[in-house]
Each structure stands twice: as structure tokens, then as C-alpha cells.
Amino acid sequence: MRRILLAVGMCLVFGFTFGVAAQQKAPESYEKLMKEMQQNVGKASMAMRSKNDAEVATSAAALKGLFAEVGKFWAGRKAEDAVEASNAGEKAAGELETAAKANNAAGMMAARRSMIIDSCQTCHKAHREKMADGHWGIK
């Protein structure tokens, strides 16, 4: 009985240790990128609601550059799926900018949806998780 309890205890300890070891706090530079992206997505969304296409285009242009930076981060970690998601986001941000400059509301909605679903959500599901301390980390 003691051996069984010891074995179960060791499995729990090793499982917890490896589960926590897989998580890591995101570097400060990456957290800054994510915050800038969130701000620009928010600005673009608000500008779309108020029909300020010039502001949508400005935010979309900023997002293109931010997605490129995020892609470099994940390329350095050899996470091809995250690089692909970043590339998809950069492409969608470009489409958002083009649609905004053309005053194309339907195009802006489609590009924004694509950017958030095909890029942001895809990468977050694969590479983001809540850490034990309540902060978000990279898996």
C-alpha cells in the first residue's frame, strides 16, 4: 500500500513539475507588443463603429508592423504555427487598411474578423495559458 501511495505521489509531483515547467512568463518586449496590438485592434474597432475610416487605416497600418514583429518573435522560437498565424494577421491588417482607404465597410468587417479569428485566437489557443499566479504565459 505504501508503494502505491508513493508511486501516485511521485506521479503527481512529476506531473505538476513538468506542467509548470512548460509555462513561462512572456518576455517584457513581447508583452509590450501584445498590449500595442490590443490597443490598435481596439482603436480600429471603435473607429469602425464611428465610421472614421482614416483612423481604421492608421490602426491597421500599425497592426501590420506589429504582426511582423510578433512573427519574428515566434520564428526565433521555431513555432511555425505561430509564424503562420502572424503572417495571416499581417495580411488581414493589410486588407483592413485597404478596405478602410476605400471606405468599404463590409471589407473592413471581414478583414477584422479574419485578423482576430485566423490570427489572434489561433495563436492564443496554441501558445497562451493562464499561469498559476494568474498572469498569462507562453506554453
Secondary structure, 3 states (H helix, E strand, C coil): CHHHHHHHHHHHHHHHHHHHHCCEECCHHHHHHHHHHHHHHHHHHHHHHCCCHHHHHHHHHHHHHHHHHHHHHHHHCCCHHHHHHHHHHHHHHHHHHHHHHCCCHHHHHHHHHHHHHHHHHHHHHHHEEECCCCCEEEC
